[in-house]
Amino acid sequence: MFSGLSDKLQQALNKLTGKGKVSEKDIKEVMREVRLSLLEADVNYRVVKNFVSHVQERALGVEVMESLTPGAQVIKIVRDELTKLMGSTSSKLMTNTNGPSVYMIVGLQGSGKTTNGAKLAAKLREKGRRPLLVALDVYRPAAIDQLQVLGKQLDIPVFTMGNQVSPVEIAKAALDEAYATSRDVLILDTAGRLHIDEELMEELAEIKKAMRPTEILLVVDAMVGQDAVTVAGSFHEQLGIDGIIMTKLDGDTRGGSALSMKEVTGAPIKFVGTGEKIDPRALEEFHPDRMASRILGMGDMLSLIERAEKSYDEKKAKELEQKMRQDGLDFNDFLDQLHQLREMGGLGELLSMLPGVGGGMKAMKNLDMDDKEIARVEAIIHSMTAKERANPDLINGSRKQRIAQGSGTSVQEVNRLLKQFMQTRKMMKQFTSMSKKGKNPFSGLRLPF
């Protein structure tokens, strides 16, 4: 996410790095590039204008012009203003202390309301809550069935009364059910609707009046760009939303809607959907300060540590560390670590969280893999003999042909995997070697790879 914007902003700001003194002309030239970068990233024009104005005003002040490190001061100002733009601090979900907390999920049809409502339920259950999913979409064919399937996958109950009862009555009955079964969270999955559909918007107002939800959460798709901001503004004006769940932000390298949302609507982004899997880890809390640091190539160590802790297996990590010290990483280990990396978001995303990696991301881009690529890797590795998996150096030309034929791939794909494996083994050995000598700045963090 934000990769295009991140690269351009870093390139612009790097022109100030290392300068002992900067002039007003230097700052204005850099801010012109920053302005273009933000506009190309689909950030709202008014938001860009105000942002650049605030940064430039501060950058031309005493704190920069008389600083020993003016370039660093400007970058700090840009980071501070980016953080402020996205909401300054992360916004937590409000909870109800008198009875169940009710979260009303709203948005356009196809924005991912049902899926992300289920993810939110799973996330809250991880925190010790007892959620109940409520099917209020009585219009879309199979909408109730979809929620029931998701509920079964997550082992979370779903309350439904079919599609012949009004959503308001279903919601009221669900609240009674929550009290009767000691459920402390209700997640109302409402029907998708256009913000210009007065009748359906009125229905949402009726549900809000009847249920007095703890929070109304709008689900928006980052891929639609500034239209997402327009939709959010309209829903907020008509309904009064408390927070936003932004989906597919990992698929939009521009990210302009995320930067514009809080400034235009006044409603904070509370969660970011980073995948289509029905997994609470695919719905992350949004931290403006961490995101601003990542955009500017400063890393996001807190998020990296949190992800690593969730996936960390101490016994396996010790065994792998010992093998890497002896240069003994084999294809069984490689596959196991790829699975863990996929659960954590992929190697490319993890590297983006390391401070200063920046341009190194491009060099390591070929190490990142999607689910289809991992399936091909599995097929290739499973076509190897036990000896080949344990000792990849045995794999010669004839063995490559046999492995390619057995896995339904080509010799070129086998060669590519071998190259990726060697690169990974080399990189992991460097990490381990640095840690052993006490030089690794991340040695206190045990990464599951």
N, C-alpha and C positions, 0 to 999 in steps of 0.2 A: 504494500500500500504506500501511496505517496512517492513512489520511487522516482518518477519523472520530476516532480516538484522538488524533491530532496536534492537530486543531482544539480539542478539549475540554481537553487538557492546557495548550495555549498560552493559552486563555481563562482558565483557573484561575490559572496562574502570572503572567499579566499583571496580576492584581490586586495583586501585590507589587512590580511594576516601578515605579521612580520614587519609592517611599516612602523617606523619610529614616530612618525607624525603623519596625520591625515589632514587634508584640506577640505573646505566646504565643497569644492568641485569633486574631490574623490568620493565623498559621501553621496552626493547627488547622482553621480554616475552609477554607483553601486545600487542605490535605491531605485533608479530607473530600471535596472535589470531585475531587481526584486519584484517591482511592480509588474513587469511583463511576465515573469515566471508565475506569479499568482494568477494573473488573468488567463494565461494559457492552461493553468490547472483548473480552470472553470470556477474560480472564486468570484463571488458576487462583486460587481464593479464598485458599488458603494462601500462595501467592506474593504476592498483593496485600497480605495482612496483614503479612507480613514486610517487604515493600518499604516500605510506608507507615510502619511502626514504625522502620525504619532511617533513613529520610529525616527523619522528625519528630524523632528523637533528635539527629541531627546539626544540624538546622535550629534547634533550641532551644539549641544550644551557643554558646560565646563567639564562634566564627568568624562567626556570622550576627548575633547580637544586638548585638555591639559593632562591626559593620562599617559603613563609610560607605555601602555599597551593599548593604543586606541582601537586597533582591529578587534581585539578580544572584547573590548567594551561594547563595540557596535554589535557583535554577535550575541553578547549577553542581552542587549536591549531587544534585538530581534526575537530571541528566545522568550524573553519576558512578555513581549507583546503578542507573540503567537499563543502562548499559554493563556493570556488574558482573553484573546479572541475566542478560544475554545471553551472558556468557562473558568479559568484560573485554577479551580480545584475540582476533583472528581465529585460527582453528585451521587450520594447514596440513595437507595430506595427508602422511602418513608415506611414506617410500620404502624399498625393500629394496636394500641395497648388495650383497647376495650373490644374484644371480639376479633374475628378473622380479618387479616389484611386483604383488601380486595384490589386487584390490579386489572384494569380494563385495557385490553389490547385492541388498538384500532389502526386503521390504515387502508391504503388502496388494495384492491384485489390483486393478488400475485406478488405482494411485497414481502411475503414470508411471515405473516402474522401467526398462523397456526404453528408452524415449525418453531419459531422463536419463542412463542408462548410456552411450548413444551420444554424448550431448552431452559427457559427461565424457571419453570417449575422444578426441573432437575437441579438447577444451580441452587435454588433456595432449599431444596431437600438436603443438599450437601452441607448446608449450614444449620441443619437440625430442624428445619420447618416441615410441616405436614401439608403439602399442597393438594388442592383439588382442581382439576381442569374442568371448565364448564363450556359446553358446546352451544353457542348462541347463534351460529351461522345456519339459519334455517332455509337459506335461499340457494346456496351453491350446491349442486349435485355432489354427493359423496363427501361433503365437508365434515359432517359428523363422523362418518366412517374413518376419515383421515385422522381426526383427533383421537378416536378410539384406538387406532393402530399405533399411533405415537405413544399414547398412554400405556398400552400393553408393552411396548418395547422398553419403556422407562419404568414400568411397574408403578405407575401413578394413576389413581382412579380418575375416571371421566364421568361427569354428571351430564345426562342428556334426557330430554323428554320428547325426542323426535322432532319432526319439522312442521307439526301441525299446531304447536303452541307458540305464543308470542315470546320473543327474546326476553322481554321484561318479566314475564311470569316465570320463565325458566330460571332467570337470574335470582329471583326472590326465593324460589324453591331450593335452588342450590345453596343459598345462604342458610336456610333451615337445615339442609343436609350437612353442611359444614359444622353447625353447632351440635347436631345429633351424633356425628362421627368424630368429633374433636379435631377437625381440620382447621388449621390456623392461617391458611392462605387459600384464597380463591383467585383463579386466573380466568378471566372472562374472554373467551375467544369470539369476538364479534365478527359479523360479516364484512367483507371488503366492500368498499364503496367509493365512488368519486366524491371529492369534496364539494362538487357542484350539484350533487343529488340531494335536493332539499328534504325529500321524504325520508331517505335513509339517515341523513344527518340528524333529523328530528328524532328518529328512533334512538340514536346514540344519546341524545339529550335526555330522553325519557329513561333510558337505562341508568344514566348518571344520576338523575334525580331520585330514582327508586333505590339505587344501591349506595350512593354517596361513596364512590370508590376512594381508596387510600391514595391511589395514583392512576392517572390515565397515561398510558405509554403508547406513543405513535411509532409504528414500524415503517421505516422508509428505506428504499433501495438506492444505495449510493451510485449505482450504474446509470441512473437517469439524470445525474448531474444537477443543474440548477432547478430542474423541475421538482426535485425532491424538496428543495428549500421552499418553493412556491406552495407545494402541497402542505408542508409542515406549517407554514404561515397561515394558510386557510383553515386547517384543522384547529390550530391554536386559537384563531379568532372566533370560530364558531362553537368550539367545545371547551377550550381551555385545557391544554395538555400539560403534564407535569414533567415529562421526559421523553427522550427519543431513543429508540433502538435502531441503529443504522446497520443494515445488512449489506453484504457483498463489498465492503470497503477494501477487502484484500484483493478484489478483482478490478478495482478502479485505481490505476496508478496516478491519477490526477488528484483526487481527494478534495476537490474544491467545495463540494457540498458540505463536507464535514467541517471545513474551516469557516463556512458561512452560516451554518445552522444556528448557533447560539446567538450571534450578533443580529441576525434577521428576525428570528422567532422569539428570542428570549428564553426558550426552553433548552435545557442542557442535554447533550448526548450522555446517556447513562450506560448504555451497553453497545458493544460493537460485535456484530456477527461475522465470524471469520471462516466459516465453512458451512457446508450443507449437512454435515453429519449431525445426528441427533445425539449430541454429547454436550454436557455443560461447559466443557473446555472450549467449545466452538462459539461460546457467548462470553465475551470478556468485558469486565468493567472498564469504562473509558476514563483514562487519566490524562487530562490536558497537558500537564507538565512533562509527563513521560513522552507523549506523542510529539510535543514540540522539540524535545531533545533528539528524538529519532529522526525527525525531519531534517534537523541541522547536523546530523552525523555524530551526535554526542553520545549515542547509545542509550540503552534503557536497561540498566543492570537489574533494577528491582523486578521488572517483569520477567527477565531472563531467570533470575533466581527463583521466582514464584513458580514458573513453569518447570524448572529443573527439579524443584522439591516435590512437585506432584508426581513426576515420572521416575524419581530417583529410587533405585534399588541398591542399597549399600553393599550387599554381598556381591552382586553382579559387577558393580563398579570396581570393587577391589580386585576381582578376578581379571577383569578386562585391563585394568591398569597394570597388573603384573605381566599380562601377555604383551601389552604394548611396549613395556620396558625391554622385553626380550625380542621385539620385532615379530611377535607371534600372532598378530591379528589375522584371522582367516575369514573365509567367506561366510561361515556360520555366524561369527561375531558381526560381520559386516551387515548381514541381513537383519539380525536382531537389533542392531543400532539404528538401521534405517526405519524400522517400525517405531522405535521410540522417538526418533526425530520427527516422523510423520505425526505422531500424537502431540508433539510439542509445537508443531506448526511448520516444520521443514527447516533444513539447514540454512537456506537463504534468509529466512525471516529471523532465525536465531543470530546469524552473523550481523544482521542489521542492528541488533540490540547491543553489540559490542562497541564501546567508544572507539572512534577513529578508524573503524573498518572501511567505511565509505566506499572509496574506489575499489577496494579489495573485493567487494561484492561482485563486480563484473568478472574478475578473474576466476571466481569460484562459482559462477552461475551454473556451470555445467555439473556441479555436484548436487544441485537441487533437483528433486524428483517429485512428480505427481503420482497419484494412485495407479494410473495406467502403466507408468514407467516402472513402478515398484512391482507390479504384477509381472512385467516382462523380466525384471531382475530375478524374481522368485523362480520363474520358469527356467531361466538360464542356470541358476544355482542348483535347482533340483535336478537338472540334467547332468550335473557333474557327479563323478564318483565321490565316495567318502574321502578318498585320498586326495583328490583334486581340491575338494572344499577345504580340507585341512592344510594343504600345501599348494597354493595357487601357482607356485613357480614351476610345477610339473606340466602346466598346460601349454603344449606346443601346437604347431599348426594342425596336425591331424586330430588332436583332441578338440581343438576349437571347432573343426568341421563337424565332429560327432555331437558336440554340445549344441551347436547351432541347429542341427537337424533334429535333435531330440526335443528342443525347446520351441521349435517352430519359428526360429529367428534366423538372422544372417550372421555370417562370420564377422562382419563389420560391427554388428551390435554386441557380439561377444567381446570383440577387441575394445569397444568403447567402455563396456563394463569393467574389463580388466584395468583399463587406464584410470577409470574413476576409483577403482579399488586401491590402486597403487598411490594415487593422489591422497586419498583418505588416510591410508596407512601412514604415509609420510607426514601428513598434517598432524595426526594423532600422536605420532612419536615425538614430534616437535613440542606439542603441548606437554606431553609427559616429561620430556627431557627438561624443559624450562621449569616445570613444577619441581622436579627433583633438585635442580640447582637453586631453587628459590627465586627465580627470575620471572616467573609467570604472574602477572598482576591479577589473574583470575584463579590462582591456585587454591584459594579458600573455597571456591565454588566447584563442587563436583558435578560436572555435566555428564548426562547419561549417554555419552558417545566417546 
